[in-house]
Amino acid sequence: MNSGGNLLSIIIFLPLIGVLAILLLCRGTGESAIRNARMAALWTSLVTFTVSLLLWFRFDSKITNFQFVEHTVWLEDFNISYHIGIDGISLFFVLLSTFLIPICILSSWTVVQGRVKEYMISFLILETFMVGMFCALDFVIFYIFFEGVLIPMFLIIGVWGGVRRVYAAFKFFLFTLLGSVLMLLALLVIYLEIGSTSIVQALIYPFAMNVQIWLWLAFFASFAVKIPMWPMHTWLPDAHVEAPTAGSVILAGVLLKMGGYGFLRFSLPMFPEASDFFTPLIFTLSCIAIIYTSLVALVQEDMKKLIAYSSIAHMGFVTIGIFTATHQGITGAIFQMLSHGIASAALFLCVGVVYDRLHTREIIRYGGLVHRMPIYAIVFMIFTLTSIGLPGTSGFIGEFLILLAAFEIDIWVCFFAATGLILSATYMLHLYRRVIFGKLDRTELKKILDLSPREIVIFVPLIGLVLWMGIYPSSFLDPIQASVQNLVDQHQAVMHTIQETTIIETKGR
């Protein structure tokens, strides 16, 4: 076990120091107070990201158990503890969260003019909840952070969003809350069953098959909405369209990954028999999501909606990879979530760049931007190619591993999933062609400016990451391997035991 002192707690709660600084030092409504609030939020998030990199540098990729573990009894009478730690599965989700928050703050630097202090506070609190959720090893702690994410995100959409922001915010809140209520009931059942809220204990507890079925369905209700899976995806396009650019970045970059992480952390290892039983359902819903939402994306006239539907299709690959229950599939699903978290965030930032200049997201209002915005055209091209899985970019690695695993499990699942690659190339290249190429014949486009130095600073690390992950994926895959292999070995051992028991019972008859 790799003990890192209180490193995880520092990373989780460091953003709250920034919140406190904004509340105490940035009083008033003047320009200086607003500027100080922005600076406090930016520096706090940058320091948090820098500290979180220590997790990667000090992480032992050979250890299968949780590392940087902190355990303190909280409510002794109920056997509830403040218990946190990370393994190879959760490591990069923590880093993804801390990486995207300073980008969100920097992208909102001049765009958000109203309630700036509250806006910055919302993102810092959101960071604490996201990181805490990925580190939690106690069900109560997990649920607090898991649900806590809804509050700042609800405010970000509802206060700083578009014209229909209130509708989108409530739809997002109610959809996710309903699924989470069912998960809460499942957590209560687990507590009564094992007498503890420890996730570590629950991971090794042999739940009966009939109990697994109901618990799996309860967790599925929450995670399927979060990821989101078809047909529980309808809240996502509205949330993306109405959210401010930074809200869409964090929604696509991190919040959608909470569902996939939940499947990996709970559904697959805790309920292996139920997971195996429901795998055909997952494969069916995932294939429908990949094909259906890709076709819907093809006819979109709003850039944000198109990218939102593409996110649902990409998450369909993730759920297929997870429930293959193979090393390649799960590794590919994790890599795909990380890649999508960066690429989709960058695509929403690309949309935000032109929206800030023209205040419209309608594709028909653009065309010929390459003549006025050549740097922007290159940046947009890189992330478009990443989204469609071009070899050499991060998008290729995850999809390749997932399809390889799916081919070994069910060739038809692989076939239907592979159609998503063709469709994604179709709608993304169609979007790029209409926005970037063609004649520059609209008056308002003839004066549009290329990327500013601040915007270039935002995109450079994102470009570096998608190329780094695509060219040198082992630097990301190696820390994941041991934890994934441990998960797969435990799952296969359980399924092998069940098969042997079934054979013995059959012979006995």
Disulfide bonds with the S-S distance in Angstrom:
none
